[in-house]
Amino acid sequence: MPKSQNINPKEVRKPKFIEFGKIPVNQYNKSIEEEKKIFTKEDFLRIYHDMVVIREFETMLNLIKTTNEYNGIPYNHPGPAHLSIGQEAAAVGMAYTLDADDYIFGSHRSHGEILAKGLSAIHRLDEDALYSVMKNYFGGSALKVVEKGFQGTIKDLAVNFLLYGALAEIFARENGFNKGLGGSMHAFFTPFGIYPNNAIVGGSGDISVGAALYKKINRKPGIIVCNIGDASMGCGPVWEGITFATMDQYRTLWDGEYRGGLPLIFNFMM
């Protein structure tokens, strides 16, 4: 805030109107042929692969919750499992172009977002960096499980590591990404840029703004994605976050490289 600011009542109290510019709604109208020019065949296969991985992961959780088994393997999980079946495309689309320097904050149903962001980070990290992350995270406790008897590439191993670490966390197991203390709604894995959801609907709406401000002030690479559901539009902190993120001060009071908005995207899951 400035130490002093001149306010002329004659100007401030003049009759006026508050007007907004055009806000685009439902503007997407590309055909499949047009999309084919943007993405390669490998892109489409990876998008489909990531969507299927998420759908099967959540289908497994749903079967365990409703039937106490998966593929003939009995298991009882009394904890929560907030599913997002049907939103796989939204999660993959959100994360597909992001790398480990980009951070996401989860919605109320964040399993798909966690997996999509992890799969995107795995695709972009080289094998040495990936193996270093897996080996050094909590002493490699999760890696030791998935590496035993594994034959394949480091990238494939990293996918198994992601799925196992996330599932063990949801099931409150010590080998989980957060030693089972985060569970279904608070899982995170910062080496892949995955930050936690919380139990408050729309809670990421203001926390993510602080993370974006941190990146801007400290000139850190990457952007922040705030994933929240449409119901969170009824929560005050979400509107406070949006308002804070779009203040005129970023353009009128900040100079040089700091001038401009925050590196932040609000992604509403419908």
Secondary structure, DSSP 8 states (H G I E B T S, - for coil): --S-----HHHHTS-----------S-----HHHHHTTS-HHHHHHHHHHHHHHHHHHHHHHHHHHHSEETTEE----S-----TT-HHHHHHHHTT--TTSEEE--SS-HHHHHHHHHHHHHHS-HHHHHHHHHHGGGGHHHHHHHTT--S-HHHHHHHHHHHHHHHHHTT-TTSTTTTSSHHHH--BGGGTEE---SSTTTHHHHHHHHHHHHHHTT-SS-EEEEEEGGGGG-HHHHHHHHHHT-THHHHT--GGG-S--SEEEEEE-
